[in-house]
Amino acid sequence: MIRAHESPIIGNWYADLDHTENTFEIVAEDEEAGNIEIQYFSGEIEELDMETWYGMHIAAIPPPKDWSGPFEIDKDEFLDQTDETIHPINWSGPFNNID
């Protein structure tokens, strides 16, 4: 368990070790106000002041492989999809007819 002694980095993911179900990404920082915005995997957004950030027990983690959390999509809707892309036989590209 570590305390957050490093500055938050936008785009990095962290786990809140005091609340193990909470993983979040830093999504914004307001340097003038001294606040950051985090987005939990579930999609909820919260604003933290820097004092709170530096008092948290966190660990840096890789981004989740399951990207569906904040989008309220059932796993069945995206895990077993087949590629149904239609590829035209004579695709010449949209710019081939421009003189």
N, C-alpha and C positions, 0 to 999 in steps of 0.2 A: 504494500500500500504506500502510495506516495502522495504528497501534497503537490498541488499545481504550483510549481516554482517557475515554470517557463511561461512565456506569453502565449496566449491562445493564437492559433493559426487558422485562418479561414480555410475551410475545406477539410480540416483534419477531424478525425473521429476519436471520441473518448468514451470510456466507461466510468460511470460514477460508482466507485467501490463501496460507498455507503448504502447505495440503493442499486443492487446488482442488476435489476431489470432495466435500468436506465442507461441507454447508449445514446450518444448525441453527436451532432456535427456542429462546428462553429460556422455560422452562416453570415455573420456581419459583425462589424466592430465600429463603434463610435468613439474615436480617440478623444474628441473634445469633451464628451460627457463621461468618458471612462466606463462605458458599458459595452457588453458583447451580447449578441443574440445567438442562442443555440436552438437547434431543431432536434427534438427527440426522434428516434426511429419511428415512433407512432405518428409523427407529423406535428405534434404540439410544439409551438415556439415559445421560448421564454427569454426574457432579458435578465442578464446578471450584471451586477457591478463588479469591478475588478477585485474589490476586497473579498467578495463572496467567491470569485474564481480562485484566488490564491489560497483560500481556506478549504477548498474542496479536496477530497481524496479521490484522485483520478488515475487512470492508466490510459495511455495512447493505445488505440486499437486500429486494425485495418478496417476499411469500409465494409459494411455488411454485403454479403453476396446476394442476399434476398433484398432487392430494391423496392419491394412492394409496400413496405410499412406505411409511409405517409400517404399512399395513394388509395388505400382502402380497397385493394384488389384481392380477391381470393386466390390462393396459390393455384387452384385448379384452372384458373383462367389464363395463366401464363406458363406453367411448368410443362404441360403436355401438348403445347401447340405444335402443329406441323407447319412446315413452310409451304404456304399456298400462294406464293408469289407467282404472278403470271408474267412470263418472259415472251415478248413478241418474237415471231420468227424473223422478220425483216426489220429489226430495230436499227435505224440509221442515225438516231440521235436528233435532238431538236435543233441543233445548230448546223446540220449538214445542208439544209436548204437555204441558208442565208448567203446572198451574193455579196 
